[in-house]
Amino acid sequence: MLGLKKLFHSAVHSALWRNTQKNVFPEKGIGLYPTKALLRLLSFDIALQSQHYQFGKLIAPSDDVAAFAWNVFLKQNPNQMGNWSQKSSSFDVFQKAEHNAVHAFISLLHGNHSSTEGYITSGATEGNIFSLWTGREYLRHAYPKERVCVLLSDLTHYSIQKAADITGIPVVQIPLSSSGWSLDPQVLHVGIRRARKAGYGAFLLPFTLGYTLTGTNDDHKGICHYLSERPDIHIYCWIDAALNGMTLPFINSSFRPFKNPYVHSFVVDAHKFGGAPYPSGLVLYRSSLKKHIERFVPYIPQTDSTVLGSRPGMSAIALWALILSKGRREYQKQIAVCLAQKRYFIEKILCCFPKTEIVTDNDSITCGVIFHSFPQQKIPVLIERTFGLWAISQTYHFIEKNRKLRVYKFHFLPHCPKQEIDALCAHLVSSRN
Ligand SMILES: Cc1ncc(COP(=O)(O)O)c(C=O)c1O
């Protein structure tokens, strides 16, 4: 069987070499049917290659209903330029789908429909660029750009560093709390002292709910309470909940991020956990912010307060179809399964390797794993490759001390089978014998 697969794999690749990899733009194309046949072969090839669950990759297959929505409407290739979430007239099907999806999420977060709006993004990177951009403009009235900085920790997603580069905002590093691998009032206090010493007077602060590496959550409520007692701190906060924004509202029915006046926007992805095909994210924000970045568009009956120009209407229709078909209950069920898999993995790995350090949050489907039983905390390369794992050794700056660690990230998505957890543990155990 393995021989046959290899044969098939090499046949596909030689076909590809012959037909597509000549580094030229072909004078005459190969035509529709040969191209379709090639694409079919490639899709079989991919199916044969992915034999094991990839624990480290945040990639889930598209849900059937979302794939169906793409199939039905893709030919129309809708463009969603502009922002339709607060418009009550001139809706076409795709604009209405975006409006409905945005307002479904506002209600999931118990937000106020008349003072909150949003749009469908290409993902959390765009949501973070949007948030930093609006934050910079919001603070600009009181502070010159040179006196504003963004506060980041070692765990903050690199897209925020990218957003800082694009918007020209300098970065100040703040430590992590060692108990929670996250931000809390104490570390913020230290961070602000540091930033003020460096000459900054106003701050942009992303809270993360679901750090990519560990799944841990910043204590955004505690920090907002601290800020309410410190009116001397000029700050603009938003929440990057790329992954946990799709789980926390379903687990905790009293999750209300916008109740907090310091939270200006909320970033979430539906293409990580959620079943939506890429690209599919959302940014929700307080409507009063829009004026800071709004642009007149001379060729559509709509202003634009988004990061991109043209946006795919397909993302809107697929997300709306997902919400409609699954509802809150189906997501709750899926999350319960993912959390059970994560607990099973933790029990099993601690049983096989009791020195293993696990960093996670009870409500998160991600965990960070430090394999202290392996030299340099590194597991064998073959196991890394087989199960989609990867980690570098890095220094993490905690409030008490620095630690050099290699942290592997694990995501327990709905398609993670228990047998794969058993298989991974068996591979790890036999590599140590
Ligand atoms: C916390 C966090 N923020 C932002 C992003 C960027 O998301 P995207 O790649 O969908 O833009 C990720 C991706 O893993 C993430 O985990």
The ligand as an ORCA input file, in Angstrom:
! r2SCAN-3c Opt
* xyz 0 1
  C      -3.714     35.422     19.133
  C      -3.592     35.536     17.636
  N      -3.721     36.742     17.075
  C      -3.623     36.916     15.744
  C      -3.411     35.834     14.898
  C      -3.314     36.056     13.406
  O      -4.399     35.440     12.764
  P      -4.472     35.351     11.150
  O      -3.263     34.572     10.743
  O      -5.734     34.632     10.915
  O      -4.467     36.730     10.617
  C      -3.263     34.552     15.448
  C      -2.971     33.390     14.599
  O      -2.682     32.305     15.018
  C      -3.370     34.395     16.850
  O      -3.262     33.196     17.437
*
